[in-house]
Amino acid sequence: MSALSRYSVQFRWLLLVPILLLGLWAEWQDFFALWYESIIYTHGYLVLGGVLFLLYERRHVLKRLTVSGSPFALFLLAGASVTLLLAQAADIRVIRLLLTPVLILLWGWSIWGREFLRAAAGPISLLVFAVPIWDDFSPLLQHITVFFNTLFLQLADIEATINEFLIVLQVGAFLVEDGCSGVRYLMVALFLSAFYGQLYYRSMRSKVLLFVIAGLLSMLANWIRVFGIIAAGHYTNMETSLVKDHELFGWVVFVIFTLVPLFVFSSKFETFPRSEKTISPKPEQTSGFPLGVKSLVWPVAASVFIIWPALVPLALHAKTENIAKSWKPELITNVPEWRGPLRHANFWTPEFTNPDVELSGVYVSDDLQQVQLQITGYRNQSQDRELIFYKNRLFDESEWQLVSATERSFTGPHPIRPTKVAEAVIQMQQDESRIIVWYWYNVGGHLTPSRIEAKIAGAFKKITGDNRGALWALAGRCGDGSSYGCEQQREAFARFLNQIVK
């Protein structure tokens, strides 16, 4: 074995696991948290085991790889690492987890060239089956499930009334919920077919054909499962335990109608096992670099791009903490022709999860107009405690309902509001009284009414060490409880803002 080959083998096995574990530590933590907490993605452990098994099966091929750097792959890796840093700053989990297998592949490609992709791209790409993107297909799969169960019910001569996902029989009603979409069975079937193809098939045609068949069989199994539950409820007058507890029943149906047929089909496409010889590396390509120390450029550069997104937050930690501690927003106290703020007199409160700052006060004008100023925010945003978060809502939906939503534009700069603010008119469900709210976001000093812009701006601000974020809002009662009656309150908002002394 040449000196470079001995060096490359030693380098790869010493640094592969530490670089990918430490550089992507936050992503691995999120993967395991997802697989542990979500019933839909518990198969993630199976996926990871399958990936490691396939890589172990190809260990002899991987050992024979030599350093053969790719400038193009390194360029792509640099772009992917910047994207990961922004996704980490914005805390967009799905992008971070999707980028994980991409970064691993680009890292290996940058060091060992295209031969790494030939050996490892297939196994590593299987991680996609454990990324939280598949439940987005649930609504579509629900509609398909209801459609085919409508046909099954007609064939079985069972009378039913269908209202979107609700199937109503004479004996009772069945709701095809997210869990009934079959997305779990689909993910498992697709993964197993892809895993089998990577393990035994050489032909891409065979891999794709088995993959498609697995998807169709898993959906068929789910349709049969749902129909079986409905039929059991119909014929037993809803007394069967399957109506409420059908988890085991679902997997039994999956085995019978998906795994068994899939096993039969899989043996028909290729009659010979995959051999490591089919993916053995080609003769070494040195890309014009002399042997020796200079070849360190590729592993070092690629590994830096893997590690640096994790190091940036650590380097900025002290600055972030200092900014968070020194940030002490206060209600405005100097507004000519307005008295206030009057505490504990608010008409409305946003629904936010564990905010660090929650200030509210009502101002009363000389002509008795009332405006509530609300500031709700976070000094140092983190997981589940961030400004743009799916649990944070402008109002309590159990008490209020949205009547209208729009934006209002202004001319000229202003000390506390952007050139546009978002407007929402909400109505109390009990007495139908209405509240109008003007609101915007302040993310590290950047003002915007857009949630998307606030999320993006927050990512860039976090990279600079500023992780503050707050909702600013004005609220007031609509005069006669109608949209037209809110016009007077809009004028009061504009007057209040114009009279704020900077």
LINHU-V389165 format. One record per run of one state. SS is the DSSP state (H for helix, E for strand, - for the rest). FROM is the first residue (numbers start at 1). TO is the last residue. If there is no record, write none. Layout:
BEGIN
ss=<SS | SS>
from=<FROM | FROM>
to=<TO | TO>
END
This chain:
BEGIN
ss=<- | H | - | H | - | H | - | H | - | H | - | H | - | H | - | H | - | E | - | E | - | E | - | H | - | H | - | H | - | H | - | H | - | H | - | H | - | H | - | E | - | E | - | E | - | E | - | E | - | E | - | E | - | E | - | E | - | E | - | E | - | E | - | H | - | E | - | H | - | E | ->
from=<1 | 3 | 24 | 25 | 38 | 44 | 58 | 59 | 64 | 71 | 91 | 93 | 113 | 114 | 131 | 134 | 156 | 161 | 164 | 166 | 169 | 173 | 176 | 178 | 181 | 183 | 201 | 204 | 236 | 241 | 244 | 247 | 270 | 276 | 280 | 293 | 316 | 317 | 327 | 335 | 336 | 338 | 343 | 351 | 352 | 357 | 366 | 370 | 379 | 382 | 383 | 385 | 386 | 393 | 394 | 400 | 410 | 420 | 429 | 434 | 444 | 446 | 449 | 451 | 464 | 469 | 478 | 484 | 499 | 500 | 501>
to=<2 | 23 | 24 | 37 | 43 | 57 | 58 | 63 | 70 | 90 | 92 | 112 | 113 | 130 | 133 | 155 | 160 | 163 | 165 | 168 | 172 | 175 | 177 | 180 | 182 | 200 | 203 | 235 | 240 | 243 | 246 | 269 | 275 | 279 | 292 | 315 | 316 | 326 | 334 | 335 | 337 | 342 | 350 | 351 | 356 | 365 | 369 | 378 | 381 | 382 | 384 | 385 | 392 | 393 | 399 | 409 | 419 | 428 | 433 | 443 | 445 | 448 | 450 | 463 | 468 | 477 | 483 | 498 | 499 | 500 | 502>
END
